[in-house]
Amino acid sequence: MESQVSIIGIIVENWDSTDKLNELLHEYSNYIIGRMGLPYPKKNVNIISIALDAPTEIITALADKIGALDGISSKVVCSGK
C-alpha cells in the first residue's frame, strides 16, 4: 500500500471525549509524523493538527473514528503525491 502525507485538523469542544481521542491517536501512532495542540480559551475549544504519512485507507479510518466522537470534529487535507 502506498502512503501519502496528510493533515487531520481537529476541533475539540467536549472535554469528556479527549481520553477516547488520545486512545485513537495512540492506536495510530506509527503513522503520525507530528502533533500540535493549541488551547483557545476564548472559545473554550482545543485545536489539534495531526500530520500523517499513511495509506489512504488508514487516514480515512482514523478521521472517521475521530469525527464520530462526541463534541469533536475533524477534516482531512491530503497531498497530491
mmCIF file of the N, C-alpha and C atoms, coordinates in Angstrom:
data_MODEL
# 
_entry.id   MODEL 
# 
loop_
_atom_site.group_PDB 
_atom_site.id 
_atom_site.type_symbol 
_atom_site.label_atom_id 
_atom_site.label_alt_id 
_atom_site.label_comp_id 
_atom_site.label_asym_id 
_atom_site.label_entity_id 
_atom_site.label_seq_id 
_atom_site.pdbx_PDB_ins_code 
_atom_site.Cartn_x 
_atom_site.Cartn_y 
_atom_site.Cartn_z 
_atom_site.occupancy 
_atom_site.B_iso_or_equiv 
_atom_site.pdbx_formal_charge 
_atom_site.auth_seq_id 
_atom_site.auth_comp_id 
_atom_site.auth_asym_id 
_atom_site.auth_atom_id 
_atom_site.pdbx_PDB_model_num 
ATOM 1   N N  . MET A 1 1  ? 0.829   -1.183 0.000  1.00 0.00 ? 1  MET A N  1 
ATOM 2   C CA . MET A 1 1  ? 0.000   0.000  0.000  1.00 0.00 ? 1  MET A CA 1 
ATOM 3   C C  . MET A 1 1  ? 0.871   1.242  0.000  1.00 0.00 ? 1  MET A C  1 
ATOM 4   N N  . GLU A 1 2  ? 0.591   2.138  -0.910 1.00 0.00 ? 2  GLU A N  1 
ATOM 5   C CA . GLU A 1 2  ? 1.361   3.377  -0.988 1.00 0.00 ? 2  GLU A CA 1 
ATOM 6   C C  . GLU A 1 2  ? 0.815   4.385  0.014  1.00 0.00 ? 2  GLU A C  1 
ATOM 7   N N  . SER A 1 3  ? 1.727   5.120  0.641  1.00 0.00 ? 3  SER A N  1 
ATOM 8   C CA . SER A 1 3  ? 1.300   6.092  1.645  1.00 0.00 ? 3  SER A CA 1 
ATOM 9   C C  . SER A 1 3  ? 1.318   7.498  1.062  1.00 0.00 ? 3  SER A C  1 
ATOM 10  N N  . GLN A 1 4  ? 0.632   8.383  1.748  1.00 0.00 ? 4  GLN A N  1 
ATOM 11  C CA . GLN A 1 4  ? 0.645   9.798  1.372  1.00 0.00 ? 4  GLN A CA 1 
ATOM 12  C C  . GLN A 1 4  ? 0.687   10.650 2.631  1.00 0.00 ? 4  GLN A C  1 
ATOM 13  N N  . VAL A 1 5  ? 1.118   11.866 2.469  1.00 0.00 ? 5  VAL A N  1 
ATOM 14  C CA . VAL A 1 5  ? 1.196   12.806 3.586  1.00 0.00 ? 5  VAL A CA 1 
ATOM 15  C C  . VAL A 1 5  ? -0.141  13.534 3.691  1.00 0.00 ? 5  VAL A C  1 
ATOM 16  N N  . SER A 1 6  ? -0.616  13.663 4.909  1.00 0.00 ? 6  SER A N  1 
ATOM 17  C CA . SER A 1 6  ? -1.881  14.359 5.134  1.00 0.00 ? 6  SER A CA 1 
ATOM 18  C C  . SER A 1 6  ? -1.873  15.045 6.489  1.00 0.00 ? 6  SER A C  1 
ATOM 19  N N  . ILE A 1 7  ? -2.867  15.895 6.670  1.00 0.00 ? 7  ILE A N  1 
ATOM 20  C CA . ILE A 1 7  ? -3.092  16.556 7.955  1.00 0.00 ? 7  ILE A CA 1 
ATOM 21  C C  . ILE A 1 7  ? -4.554  16.358 8.325  1.00 0.00 ? 7  ILE A C  1 
ATOM 22  N N  . ILE A 1 8  ? -4.782  15.989 9.565  1.00 0.00 ? 8  ILE A N  1 
ATOM 23  C CA . ILE A 1 8  ? -6.144  15.966 10.101 1.00 0.00 ? 8  ILE A CA 1 
ATOM 24  C C  . ILE A 1 8  ? -6.262  17.145 11.059 1.00 0.00 ? 8  ILE A C  1 
ATOM 25  N N  . GLY A 1 9  ? -7.180  18.055 10.756 1.00 0.00 ? 9  GLY A N  1 
ATOM 26  C CA . GLY A 1 9  ? -7.479  19.173 11.644 1.00 0.00 ? 9  GLY A CA 1 
ATOM 27  C C  . GLY A 1 9  ? -8.616  18.775 12.568 1.00 0.00 ? 9  GLY A C  1 
ATOM 28  N N  . ILE A 1 10 ? -8.427  19.007 13.851 1.00 0.00 ? 10 ILE A N  1 
ATOM 29  C CA . ILE A 1 10 ? -9.398  18.553 14.856 1.00 0.00 ? 10 ILE A CA 1 
ATOM 30  C C  . ILE A 1 10 ? -9.790  19.728 15.752 1.00 0.00 ? 10 ILE A C  1 
ATOM 31  N N  . ILE A 1 11 ? -11.085 19.868 15.991 1.00 0.00 ? 11 ILE A N  1 
ATOM 32  C CA . ILE A 1 11 ? -11.596 20.845 16.959 1.00 0.00 ? 11 ILE A CA 1 
ATOM 33  C C  . ILE A 1 11 ? -12.272 20.064 18.085 1.00 0.00 ? 11 ILE A C  1 
ATOM 34  N N  . VAL A 1 12 ? -11.815 20.280 19.303 1.00 0.00 ? 12 VAL A N  1 
ATOM 35  C CA . VAL A 1 12 ? -12.375 19.597 20.475 1.00 0.00 ? 12 VAL A CA 1 
ATOM 36  C C  . VAL A 1 12 ? -13.240 20.592 21.249 1.00 0.00 ? 12 VAL A C  1 
ATOM 37  N N  . GLU A 1 13 ? -14.536 20.289 21.311 1.00 0.00 ? 13 GLU A N  1 
ATOM 38  C CA . GLU A 1 13 ? -15.473 21.121 22.069 1.00 0.00 ? 13 GLU A CA 1 
ATOM 39  C C  . GLU A 1 13 ? -15.985 20.410 23.316 1.00 0.00 ? 13 GLU A C  1 
ATOM 40  N N  . ASN A 1 14 ? -15.840 19.097 23.363 1.00 0.00 ? 14 ASN A N  1 
ATOM 41  C CA . ASN A 1 14 ? -16.298 18.305 24.509 1.00 0.00 ? 14 ASN A CA 1 
ATOM 42  C C  . ASN A 1 14 ? -15.085 17.673 25.177 1.00 0.00 ? 14 ASN A C  1 
ATOM 43  N N  . TRP A 1 15 ? -14.706 18.208 26.319 1.00 0.00 ? 15 TRP A N  1 
ATOM 44  C CA . TRP A 1 15 ? -13.504 17.732 27.022 1.00 0.00 ? 15 TRP A CA 1 
ATOM 45  C C  . TRP A 1 15 ? -13.628 16.283 27.461 1.00 0.00 ? 15 TRP A C  1 
ATOM 46  N N  . ASP A 1 16 ? -14.852 15.799 27.641 1.00 0.00 ? 16 ASP A N  1 
ATOM 47  C CA . ASP A 1 16 ? -15.049 14.416 28.083 1.00 0.00 ? 16 ASP A CA 1 
ATOM 48  C C  . ASP A 1 16 ? -14.621 13.396 27.029 1.00 0.00 ? 16 ASP A C  1 
ATOM 49  N N  . SER A 1 17 ? -14.459 13.826 25.782 1.00 0.00 ? 17 SER A N  1 
ATOM 50  C CA . SER A 1 17 ? -14.066 12.913 24.707 1.00 0.00 ? 17 SER A CA 1 
ATOM 51  C C  . SER A 1 17 ? -12.553 12.866 24.471 1.00 0.00 ? 17 SER A C  1 
ATOM 52  N N  . THR A 1 18 ? -11.789 13.635 25.229 1.00 0.00 ? 18 THR A N  1 
ATOM 53  C CA . THR A 1 18 ? -10.347 13.699 24.962 1.00 0.00 ? 18 THR A CA 1 
ATOM 54  C C  . THR A 1 18 ? -9.617  12.393 25.261 1.00 0.00 ? 18 THR A C  1 
ATOM 55  N N  . ASP A 1 19 ? -10.069 11.650 26.263 1.00 0.00 ? 19 ASP A N  1 
ATOM 56  C CA . ASP A 1 19 ? -9.427  10.355 26.542 1.00 0.00 ? 19 ASP A CA 1 
ATOM 57  C C  . ASP A 1 19 ? -9.579  9.410  25.352 1.00 0.00 ? 19 ASP A C  1 
ATOM 58  N N  . LYS A 1 20 ? -10.781 9.353  24.779 1.00 0.00 ? 20 LYS A N  1 
ATOM 59  C CA . LYS A 1 20 ? -11.019 8.499  23.618 1.00 0.00 ? 20 LYS A CA 1 
ATOM 60  C C  . LYS A 1 20 ? -10.210 8.971  22.418 1.00 0.00 ? 20 LYS A C  1 
ATOM 61  N N  . LEU A 1 21 ? -10.101 10.288 22.256 1.00 0.00 ? 21 LEU A N  1 
ATOM 62  C CA . LEU A 1 21 ? -9.287  10.833 21.163 1.00 0.00 ? 21 LEU A CA 1 
ATOM 63  C C  . LEU A 1 21 ? -7.829  10.431 21.325 1.00 0.00 ? 21 LEU A C  1 
ATOM 64  N N  . ASN A 1 22 ? -7.301  10.579 22.515 1.00 0.00 ? 22 ASN A N  1 
ATOM 65  C CA . ASN A 1 22 ? -5.905  10.202 22.763 1.00 0.00 ? 22 ASN A CA 1 
ATOM 66  C C  . ASN A 1 22 ? -5.662  8.713  22.566 1.00 0.00 ? 22 ASN A C  1 
ATOM 67  N N  . GLU A 1 23 ? -6.637  7.883  22.924 1.00 0.00 ? 23 GLU A N  1 
ATOM 68  C CA . GLU A 1 23 ? -6.519  6.441  22.681 1.00 0.00 ? 23 GLU A CA 1 
ATOM 69  C C  . GLU A 1 23 ? -6.430  6.148  21.187 1.00 0.00 ? 23 GLU A C  1 
ATOM 70  N N  . LEU A 1 24 ? -7.259  6.822  20.392 1.00 0.00 ? 24 LEU A N  1 
ATOM 71  C CA . LEU A 1 24 ? -7.211  6.643  18.936 1.00 0.00 ? 24 LEU A CA 1 
ATOM 72  C C  . LEU A 1 24 ? -5.865  7.074  18.367 1.00 0.00 ? 24 LEU A C  1 
ATOM 73  N N  . LEU A 1 25 ? -5.388  8.218  18.812 1.00 0.00 ? 25 LEU A N  1 
ATOM 74  C CA . LEU A 1 25 ? -4.103  8.716  18.300 1.00 0.00 ? 25 LEU A CA 1 
ATOM 75  C C  . LEU A 1 25 ? -2.972  7.774  18.687 1.00 0.00 ? 25 LEU A C  1 
ATOM 76  N N  . HIS A 1 26 ? -3.041  7.200  19.867 1.00 0.00 ? 26 HIS A N  1 
ATOM 77  C CA . HIS A 1 26 ? -2.028  6.218  20.279 1.00 0.00 ? 26 HIS A CA 1 
ATOM 78  C C  . HIS A 1 26 ? -2.110  4.961  19.404 1.00 0.00 ? 26 HIS A C  1 
ATOM 79  N N  . GLU A 1 27 ? -3.326  4.539  19.104 1.00 0.00 ? 27 GLU A N  1 
ATOM 80  C CA . GLU A 1 27 ? -3.537  3.358  18.264 1.00 0.00 ? 27 GLU A CA 1 
ATOM 81  C C  . GLU A 1 27 ? -2.915  3.533  16.869 1.00 0.00 ? 27 GLU A C  1 
ATOM 82  N N  . TYR A 1 28 ? -2.938  4.754  16.347 1.00 0.00 ? 28 TYR A N  1 
ATOM 83  C CA . TYR A 1 28 ? -2.410  5.041  15.012 1.00 0.00 ? 28 TYR A CA 1 
ATOM 84  C C  . TYR A 1 28 ? -1.045  5.731  15.061 1.00 0.00 ? 28 TYR A C  1 
ATOM 85  N N  . SER A 1 29 ? -0.370  5.664  16.193 1.00 0.00 ? 29 SER A N  1 
ATOM 86  C CA . SER A 1 29 ? 0.864   6.437  16.401 1.00 0.00 ? 29 SER A CA 1 
ATOM 87  C C  . SER A 1 29 ? 1.984   6.097  15.427 1.00 0.00 ? 29 SER A C  1 
ATOM 88  N N  . ASN A 1 30 ? 2.027   4.890  14.898 1.00 0.00 ? 30 ASN A N  1 
ATOM 89  C CA . ASN A 1 30 ? 3.106   4.551  13.965 1.00 0.00 ? 30 ASN A CA 1 
ATOM 90  C C  . ASN A 1 30 ? 2.954   5.264  12.628 1.00 0.00 ? 30 ASN A C  1 
ATOM 91  N N  . TYR A 1 31 ? 1.803   5.885  12.361 1.00 0.00 ? 31 TYR A N  1 
ATOM 92  C CA . TYR A 1 31 ? 1.608   6.665  11.137 1.00 0.00 ? 31 TYR A CA 1 
ATOM 93  C C  . TYR A 1 31 ? 1.752   8.171  11.362 1.00 0.00 ? 31 TYR A C  1 
ATOM 94  N N  . ILE A 1 32 ? 1.788   8.582  12.629 1.00 0.00 ? 32 ILE A N  1 
ATOM 95  C CA . ILE A 1 32 ? 1.801   10.013 12.956 1.00 0.00 ? 32 ILE A CA 1 
ATOM 96  C C  . ILE A 1 32 ? 3.214   10.573 12.880 1.00 0.00 ? 32 ILE A C  1 
ATOM 97  N N  . ILE A 1 33 ? 3.377   11.628 12.080 1.00 0.00 ? 33 ILE A N  1 
ATOM 98  C CA . ILE A 1 33 ? 4.654   12.325 11.958 1.00 0.00 ? 33 ILE A CA 1 
ATOM 99  C C  . ILE A 1 33 ? 4.814   13.321 13.109 1.00 0.00 ? 33 ILE A C  1 
ATOM 100 N N  . GLY A 1 34 ? 3.741   14.025 13.409 1.00 0.00 ? 34 GLY A N  1 
ATOM 101 C CA . GLY A 1 34 ? 3.784   15.019 14.478 1.00 0.00 ? 34 GLY A CA 1 
ATOM 102 C C  . GLY A 1 34 ? 2.394   15.487 14.854 1.00 0.00 ? 34 GLY A C  1 
ATOM 103 N N  . ARG A 1 35 ? 2.333   16.162 15.986 1.00 0.00 ? 35 ARG A N  1 
ATOM 104 C CA . ARG A 1 35 ? 1.057   16.613 16.536 1.00 0.00 ? 35 ARG A CA 1 
ATOM 105 C C  . ARG A 1 35 ? 1.262   17.980 17.165 1.00 0.00 ? 35 ARG A C  1 
ATOM 106 N N  . MET A 1 36 ? 0.308   18.885 16.931 1.00 0.00 ? 36 MET A N  1 
ATOM 107 C CA . MET A 1 36 ? 0.367   20.195 17.560 1.00 0.00 ? 36 MET A CA 1 
ATOM 108 C C  . MET A 1 36 ? -1.015  20.514 18.124 1.00 0.00 ? 36 MET A C  1 
ATOM 109 N N  . GLY A 1 37 ? -1.062  20.893 19.370 1.00 0.00 ? 37 GLY A N  1 
ATOM 110 C CA . GLY A 1 37 ? -2.317  21.259 20.001 1.00 0.00 ? 37 GLY A CA 1 
ATOM 111 C C  . GLY A 1 37 ? -2.274  22.673 20.531 1.00 0.00 ? 37 GLY A C  1 
ATOM 112 N N  . LEU A 1 38 ? -3.351  23.398 20.299 1.00 0.00 ? 38 LEU A N  1 
ATOM 113 C CA . LEU A 1 38 ? -3.455  24.782 20.756 1.00 0.00 ? 38 LEU A CA 1 
ATOM 114 C C  . LEU A 1 38 ? -4.747  24.976 21.531 1.00 0.00 ? 38 LEU A C  1 
ATOM 115 N N  . PRO A 1 39 ? -4.655  25.303 22.809 1.00 0.00 ? 39 PRO A N  1 
ATOM 116 C CA . PRO A 1 39 ? -5.882  25.648 23.526 1.00 0.00 ? 39 PRO A CA 1 
ATOM 117 C C  . PRO A 1 39 ? -6.351  27.036 23.087 1.00 0.00 ? 39 PRO A C  1 
ATOM 118 N N  . TYR A 1 40 ? -7.655  27.213 22.984 1.00 0.00 ? 40 TYR A N  1 
ATOM 119 C CA . TYR A 1 40 ? -8.210  28.520 22.636 1.00 0.00 ? 40 TYR A CA 1 
ATOM 120 C C  . TYR A 1 40 ? -9.299  28.854 23.644 1.00 0.00 ? 40 TYR A C  1 
ATOM 121 N N  . PRO A 1 41 ? -8.881  29.360 24.829 1.00 0.00 ? 41 PRO A N  1 
ATOM 122 C CA . PRO A 1 41 ? -9.824  29.593 25.931 1.00 0.00 ? 41 PRO A CA 1 
ATOM 123 C C  . PRO A 1 41 ? -10.955 30.564 25.578 1.00 0.00 ? 41 PRO A C  1 
ATOM 124 N N  . LYS A 1 42 ? -10.688 31.503 24.683 1.00 0.00 ? 42 LYS A N  1 
ATOM 125 C CA . LYS A 1 42 ? -11.712 32.484 24.321 1.00 0.00 ? 42 LYS A CA 1 
ATOM 126 C C  . LYS A 1 42 ? -12.979 31.807 23.794 1.00 0.00 ? 42 LYS A C  1 
ATOM 127 N N  . LYS A 1 43 ? -12.815 30.702 23.074 1.00 0.00 ? 43 LYS A N  1 
ATOM 128 C CA . LYS A 1 43 ? -13.950 29.959 22.527 1.00 0.00 ? 43 LYS A CA 1 
ATOM 129 C C  . LYS A 1 43 ? -14.171 28.622 23.238 1.00 0.00 ? 43 LYS A C  1 
ATOM 130 N N  . ASN A 1 44 ? -13.366 28.349 24.261 1.00 0.00 ? 44 ASN A N  1 
ATOM 131 C CA . ASN A 1 44 ? -13.453 27.112 25.045 1.00 0.00 ? 44 ASN A CA 1 
ATOM 132 C C  . ASN A 1 44 ? -13.316 25.855 24.169 1.00 0.00 ? 44 ASN A C  1 
ATOM 133 N N  . VAL A 1 45 ? -12.325 25.894 23.270 1.00 0.00 ? 45 VAL A N  1 
ATOM 134 C CA . VAL A 1 45 ? -12.032 24.743 22.402 1.00 0.00 ? 45 VAL A CA 1 
ATOM 135 C C  . VAL A 1 45 ? -10.533 24.483 22.393 1.00 0.00 ? 45 VAL A C  1 
ATOM 136 N N  . ASN A 1 46 ? -10.172 23.298 21.951 1.00 0.00 ? 46 ASN A N  1 
ATOM 137 C CA . ASN A 1 46 ? -8.783  22.964 21.640 1.00 0.00 ? 46 ASN A CA 1 
ATOM 138 C C  . ASN A 1 46 ? -8.701  22.700 20.151 1.00 0.00 ? 46 ASN A C  1 
ATOM 139 N N  . ILE A 1 47 ? -7.629  23.171 19.528 1.00 0.00 ? 47 ILE A N  1 
ATOM 140 C CA . ILE A 1 47 ? -7.390  22.976 18.108 1.00 0.00 ? 47 ILE A CA 1 
ATOM 141 C C  . ILE A 1 47 ? -6.166  22.082 17.987 1.00 0.00 ? 47 ILE A C  1 
ATOM 142 N N  . ILE A 1 48 ? -6.322  20.970 17.291 1.00 0.00 ? 48 ILE A N  1 
ATOM 143 C CA . ILE A 1 48 ? -5.235  19.998 17.163 1.00 0.00 ? 48 ILE A CA 1 
ATOM 144 C C  . ILE A 1 48 ? -5.007  19.711 15.688 1.00 0.00 ? 48 ILE A C  1 
ATOM 145 N N  . SER A 1 49 ? -3.745  19.655 15.287 1.00 0.00 ? 49 SER A N  1 
ATOM 146 C CA . SER A 1 49 ? -3.430  19.192 13.934 1.00 0.00 ? 49 SER A CA 1 
ATOM 147 C C  . SER A 1 49 ? -2.506  17.991 14.047 1.00 0.00 ? 49 SER A C  1 
ATOM 148 N N  . ILE A 1 50 ? -2.819  16.980 13.246 1.00 0.00 ? 50 ILE A N  1 
ATOM 149 C CA . ILE A 1 50 ? -2.063  15.731 13.233 1.00 0.00 ? 50 ILE A CA 1 
ATOM 150 C C  . ILE A 1 50 ? -1.500  15.553 11.827 1.00 0.00 ? 50 ILE A C  1 
ATOM 151 N N  . ALA A 1 51 ? -0.179  15.466 11.699 1.00 0.00 ? 51 ALA A N  1 
ATOM 152 C CA . ALA A 1 51 ? 0.460   15.183 10.413 1.00 0.00 ? 51 ALA A CA 1 
ATOM 153 C C  . ALA A 1 51 ? 0.706   13.688 10.321 1.00 0.00 ? 51 ALA A C  1 
ATOM 154 N N  . LEU A 1 52 ? 0.316   13.092 9.189  1.00 0.00 ? 52 LEU A N  1 
ATOM 155 C CA . LEU A 1 52 ? 0.409   11.645 8.996  1.00 0.00 ? 52 LEU A CA 1 
ATOM 156 C C  . LEU A 1 52 ? 1.139   11.292 7.707  1.00 0.00 ? 52 LEU A C  1 
ATOM 157 N N  . ASP A 1 53 ? 1.751   10.133 7.693  1.00 0.00 ? 53 ASP A N  1 
ATOM 158 C CA . ASP A 1 53 ? 2.249   9.506  6.477  1.00 0.00 ? 53 ASP A CA 1 
ATOM 159 C C  . ASP A 1 53 ? 1.677   8.101  6.504  1.00 0.00 ? 53 ASP A C  1 
ATOM 160 N N  . ALA A 1 54 ? 0.594   7.894  5.749  1.00 0.00 ? 54 ALA A N  1 
ATOM 161 C CA . ALA A 1 54 ? -0.147  6.635  5.850  1.00 0.00 ? 54 ALA A CA 1 
ATOM 162 C C  . ALA A 1 54 ? -0.904  6.360  4.554  1.00 0.00 ? 54 ALA A C  1 
ATOM 163 N N  . PRO A 1 55 ? -1.305  5.107  4.351  1.00 0.00 ? 55 PRO A N  1 
ATOM 164 C CA . PRO A 1 55 ? -2.178  4.792  3.218  1.00 0.00 ? 55 PRO A CA 1 
ATOM 165 C C  . PRO A 1 55 ? -3.524  5.504  3.368  1.00 0.00 ? 55 PRO A C  1 
ATOM 166 N N  . THR A 1 56 ? -4.161  5.775  2.255  1.00 0.00 ? 56 THR A N  1 
ATOM 167 C CA . THR A 1 56 ? -5.443  6.486  2.248  1.00 0.00 ? 56 THR A CA 1 
ATOM 168 C C  . THR A 1 56 ? -6.467  5.815  3.148  1.00 0.00 ? 56 THR A C  1 
ATOM 169 N N  . GLU A 1 57 ? -6.503  4.499  3.150  1.00 0.00 ? 57 GLU A N  1 
ATOM 170 C CA . GLU A 1 57 ? -7.486  3.772  3.959  1.00 0.00 ? 57 GLU A CA 1 
ATOM 171 C C  . GLU A 1 57 ? -7.290  4.026  5.449  1.00 0.00 ? 57 GLU A C  1 
ATOM 172 N N  . ILE A 1 58 ? -6.040  4.127  5.870  1.00 0.00 ? 58 ILE A N  1 
ATOM 173 C CA . ILE A 1 58 ? -5.728  4.395  7.283  1.00 0.00 ? 58 ILE A CA 1 
ATOM 174 C C  . ILE A 1 58 ? -6.136  5.815  7.645  1.00 0.00 ? 58 ILE A C  1 
ATOM 175 N N  . ILE A 1 59 ? -5.812  6.764  6.788  1.00 0.00 ? 59 ILE A N  1 
ATOM 176 C CA . ILE A 1 59 ? -6.164  8.168  7.037  1.00 0.00 ? 59 ILE A CA 1 
ATOM 177 C C  . ILE A 1 59 ? -7.676  8.312  7.166  1.00 0.00 ? 59 ILE A C  1 
ATOM 178 N N  . THR A 1 60 ? -8.398  7.713  6.245  1.00 0.00 ? 60 THR A N  1 
ATOM 179 C CA . THR A 1 60 ? -9.855  7.784  6.260  1.00 0.00 ? 60 THR A CA 1 
ATOM 180 C C  . THR A 1 60 ? -10.435 7.127  7.507  1.00 0.00 ? 60 THR A C  1 
ATOM 181 N N  . ALA A 1 61 ? -9.913  5.963  7.864  1.00 0.00 ? 61 ALA A N  1 
ATOM 182 C CA . ALA A 1 61 ? -10.408 5.258  9.050  1.00 0.00 ? 61 ALA A CA 1 
ATOM 183 C C  . ALA A 1 61 ? -10.204 6.097  10.311 1.00 0.00 ? 61 ALA A C  1 
ATOM 184 N N  . LEU A 1 62 ? -9.022  6.668  10.467 1.00 0.00 ? 62 LEU A N  1 
ATOM 185 C CA . LEU A 1 62 ? -8.746  7.484  11.655 1.00 0.00 ? 62 LEU A CA 1 
ATOM 186 C C  . LEU A 1 62 ? -9.642  8.717  11.683 1.00 0.00 ? 62 LEU A C  1 
ATOM 187 N N  . ALA A 1 63 ? -9.743  9.416  10.566 1.00 0.00 ? 63 ALA A N  1 
ATOM 188 C CA . ALA A 1 63 ? -10.580 10.625 10.522 1.00 0.00 ? 63 ALA A CA 1 
ATOM 189 C C  . ALA A 1 63 ? -12.039 10.301 10.826 1.00 0.00 ? 63 ALA A C  1 
ATOM 190 N N  . ASP A 1 64 ? -12.541 9.185  10.300 1.00 0.00 ? 64 ASP A N  1 
ATOM 191 C CA . ASP A 1 64 ? -13.925 8.788  10.576 1.00 0.00 ? 64 ASP A CA 1 
ATOM 192 C C  . ASP A 1 64 ? -14.130 8.481  12.058 1.00 0.00 ? 64 ASP A C  1 
ATOM 193 N N  . LYS A 1 65 ? -13.184 7.791  12.667 1.00 0.00 ? 65 LYS A N  1 
ATOM 194 C CA . LYS A 1 65 ? -13.291 7.461  14.096 1.00 0.00 ? 65 LYS A CA 1 
ATOM 195 C C  . LYS A 1 65 ? -13.232 8.723  14.955 1.00 0.00 ? 65 LYS A C  1 
ATOM 196 N N  . ILE A 1 66 ? -12.356 9.657  14.579 1.00 0.00 ? 66 ILE A N  1 
ATOM 197 C CA . ILE A 1 66 ? -12.268 10.918 15.326 1.00 0.00 ? 66 ILE A CA 1 
ATOM 198 C C  . ILE A 1 66 ? -13.568 11.693 15.191 1.00 0.00 ? 66 ILE A C  1 
ATOM 199 N N  . GLY A 1 67 ? -14.083 11.798 13.971 1.00 0.00 ? 67 GLY A N  1 
ATOM 200 C CA . GLY A 1 67 ? -15.319 12.538 13.725 1.00 0.00 ? 67 GLY A CA 1 
ATOM 201 C C  . GLY A 1 67 ? -16.538 11.946 14.414 1.00 0.00 ? 67 GLY A C  1 
ATOM 202 N N  . ALA A 1 68 ? -16.481 10.662 14.749 1.00 0.00 ? 68 ALA A N  1 
ATOM 203 C CA . ALA A 1 68 ? -17.607 10.011 15.429 1.00 0.00 ? 68 ALA A CA 1 
ATOM 204 C C  . ALA A 1 68 ? -17.627 10.282 16.932 1.00 0.00 ? 68 ALA A C  1 
ATOM 205 N N  . LEU A 1 69 ? -16.548 10.838 17.461 1.00 0.00 ? 69 LEU A N  1 
ATOM 206 C CA . LEU A 1 69 ? -16.506 11.142 18.895 1.00 0.00 ? 69 LEU A CA 1 
ATOM 207 C C  . LEU A 1 69 ? -17.407 12.335 19.207 1.00 0.00 ? 69 LEU A C  1 
ATOM 208 N N  . ASP A 1 70 ? -18.068 12.285 20.343 1.00 0.00 ? 70 ASP A N  1 
ATOM 209 C CA . ASP A 1 70 ? -18.985 13.349 20.750 1.00 0.00 ? 70 ASP A CA 1 
ATOM 210 C C  . ASP A 1 70 ? -18.243 14.665 20.983 1.00 0.00 ? 70 ASP A C  1 
ATOM 211 N N  . GLY A 1 71 ? -18.676 15.714 20.313 1.00 0.00 ? 71 GLY A N  1 
ATOM 212 C CA . GLY A 1 71 ? -18.098 17.039 20.533 1.00 0.00 ? 71 GLY A CA 1 
ATOM 213 C C  . GLY A 1 71 ? -16.750 17.247 19.887 1.00 0.00 ? 71 GLY A C  1 
ATOM 214 N N  . ILE A 1 72 ? -16.376 16.387 18.939 1.00 0.00 ? 72 ILE A N  1 
ATOM 215 C CA . ILE A 1 72 ? -15.106 16.524 18.235 1.00 0.00 ? 72 ILE A CA 1 
ATOM 216 C C  . ILE A 1 72 ? -15.388 16.480 16.746 1.00 0.00 ? 72 ILE A C  1 
ATOM 217 N N  . SER A 1 73 ? -14.833 17.439 16.009 1.00 0.00 ? 73 SER A N  1 
ATOM 218 C CA . SER A 1 73 ? -14.987 17.439 14.558 1.00 0.00 ? 73 SER A CA 1 
ATOM 219 C C  . SER A 1 73 ? -13.613 17.405 13.911 1.00 0.00 ? 73 SER A C  1 
ATOM 220 N N  . SER A 1 74 ? -13.562 16.854 12.693 1.00 0.00 ? 74 SER A N  1 
ATOM 221 C CA . SER A 1 74 ? -12.268 16.741 12.017 1.00 0.00 ? 74 SER A CA 1 
ATOM 222 C C  . SER A 1 74 ? -12.438 16.883 10.510 1.00 0.00 ? 74 SER A C  1 
ATOM 223 N N  . LYS A 1 75 ? -11.376 17.332 9.871  1.00 0.00 ? 75 LYS A N  1 
ATOM 224 C CA . LYS A 1 75 ? -11.301 17.437 8.411  1.00 0.00 ? 75 LYS A CA 1 
ATOM 225 C C  . LYS A 1 75 ? -9.909  16.991 7.994  1.00 0.00 ? 75 LYS A C  1 
ATOM 226 N N  . VAL A 1 76 ? -9.812  16.430 6.791  1.00 0.00 ? 76 VAL A N  1 
ATOM 227 C CA . VAL A 1 76 ? -8.543  15.912 6.280  1.00 0.00 ? 76 VAL A CA 1 
ATOM 228 C C  . VAL A 1 76 ? -8.120  16.704 5.056  1.00 0.00 ? 76 VAL A C  1 
ATOM 229 N N  . VAL A 1 77 ? -6.815  16.970 4.983  1.00 0.00 ? 77 VAL A N  1 
ATOM 230 C CA . VAL A 1 77 ? -6.179  17.535 3.797  1.00 0.00 ? 77 VAL A CA 1 
ATOM 231 C C  . VAL A 1 77 ? -5.058  16.602 3.403  1.00 0.00 ? 77 VAL A C  1 
ATOM 232 N N  . CYS A 1 78 ? -5.069  16.143 2.142  1.00 0.00 ? 78 CYS A N  1 
ATOM 233 C CA . CYS A 1 78 ? -4.051  15.195 1.664  1.00 0.00 ? 78 CYS A CA 1 
ATOM 234 C C  . CYS A 1 78 ? -3.187  15.816 0.586  1.00 0.00 ? 78 CYS A C  1 
ATOM 235 N N  . SER A 1 79 ? -1.945  15.379 0.548  1.00 0.00 ? 79 SER A N  1 
ATOM 236 C CA . SER A 1 79 ? -1.049  15.821 -0.520 1.00 0.00 ? 79 SER A CA 1 
ATOM 237 C C  . SER A 1 79 ? -1.469  15.129 -1.820 1.00 0.00 ? 79 SER A C  1 
ATOM 238 N N  . GLY A 1 80 ? -1.040  15.678 -2.927 1.00 0.00 ? 80 GLY A N  1 
ATOM 239 C CA . GLY A 1 80 ? -1.332  15.089 -4.218 1.00 0.00 ? 80 GLY A CA 1 
ATOM 240 C C  . GLY A 1 80 ? -0.367  13.999 -4.583 1.00 0.00 ? 80 GLY A C  1 
ATOM 241 N N  . LYS A 1 81 ? 0.599   13.711 -3.720 1.00 0.00 ? 81 LYS A N  1 
ATOM 242 C CA . LYS A 1 81 ? 1.631   12.705 -4.024 1.00 0.00 ? 81 LYS A CA 1 
ATOM 243 C C  . LYS A 1 81 ? 1.427   11.453 -3.237 1.00 0.00 ? 81 LYS A C  1 
# 
